[in-house]
């Protein structure tokens, strides 16, 4: 994916994108919105599953990391 940002303050724009991405990830981990796996790009309309639906350990590791962040918050 490629983003072209026309802004005078690129650092602020990147900070806002990072914040929005983290918020979306946390919502998906709680099952509040759809989720797309950052590793295999599969989509899950009901939110982040508890483990990879295809048995990929790398995907399961990402899911565990993000769900642990939600539980710690």
C-alpha positions as CSV (number, residue, x, y, z in Angstrom):
1,X,0.0,0.0,0.0
2,X,1.3,3.4,-0.8
3,X,0.1,6.7,0.7
4,X,0.9,10.1,-0.8
5,X,0.6,12.8,1.9
6,X,0.4,16.4,0.9
7,X,1.1,18.1,4.2
8,X,3.5,20.6,5.7
9,X,3.8,18.6,8.9
10,X,4.5,15.0,7.8
11,X,5.5,14.0,11.4
12,X,2.1,15.0,12.7
13,X,0.3,13.2,9.9
14,X,2.3,10.0,10.5
15,X,1.6,10.3,14.3
16,X,-2.2,10.6,13.5
17,X,-2.1,7.6,11.2
18,X,-0.3,5.5,13.8
19,X,-2.9,6.5,16.4
20,X,-5.8,5.6,14.1
21,X,-4.2,2.2,13.3
22,X,-3.7,1.4,16.9
23,X,-7.3,2.3,17.8
24,X,-8.6,0.2,14.9
25,X,-6.4,-2.8,16.0
26,X,-7.7,-2.5,19.5
27,X,-11.3,-2.4,18.4
28,X,-10.8,-5.4,16.2
29,X,-9.1,-7.3,19.1
30,X,-12.3,-6.6,21.1
31,X,-14.5,-7.8,18.2
32,X,-16.0,-4.4,17.6
33,X,-15.0,-4.2,14.0
34,X,-13.6,-6.2,11.1
35,X,-9.9,-7.1,11.0
36,X,-7.3,-7.8,8.3
37,X,-4.3,-9.9,9.2
38,X,-1.1,-7.9,8.7
39,X,0.8,-11.1,7.8
40,X,-1.5,-13.0,5.4
41,X,-4.0,-10.3,4.5
42,X,-7.1,-12.5,5.2
43,X,-10.1,-10.5,6.5
44,X,-12.3,-11.4,9.4
45,X,-15.6,-9.4,9.4
46,X,-16.3,-10.3,13.1
47,X,-13.0,-9.0,14.4
48,X,-9.7,-10.5,15.4
49,X,-9.9,-14.3,15.9
50,X,-8.1,-16.0,18.8
51,X,-5.7,-17.7,16.4
52,X,-5.0,-18.0,12.7
53,X,-7.9,-19.6,10.9
54,X,-5.4,-21.2,8.5
55,X,-2.9,-22.5,11.1
56,X,-0.1,-20.0,10.4
57,X,2.0,-19.5,13.5
58,X,3.2,-16.0,12.5
59,X,-0.4,-14.8,12.2
60,X,-1.3,-16.4,15.6
61,X,1.7,-14.6,17.1
62,X,0.4,-11.2,15.8
63,X,-3.1,-11.9,17.1
64,X,-1.7,-12.9,20.5
65,X,0.4,-9.8,20.7
66,X,-2.5,-7.5,19.9
67,X,-5.0,-9.2,22.1
68,X,-2.4,-9.0,25.0
69,X,-2.2,-5.3,24.4
70,X,-6.0,-5.0,24.8
71,X,-6.0,-7.1,28.0
72,X,-3.2,-5.0,29.5
73,X,-5.0,-1.7,28.7
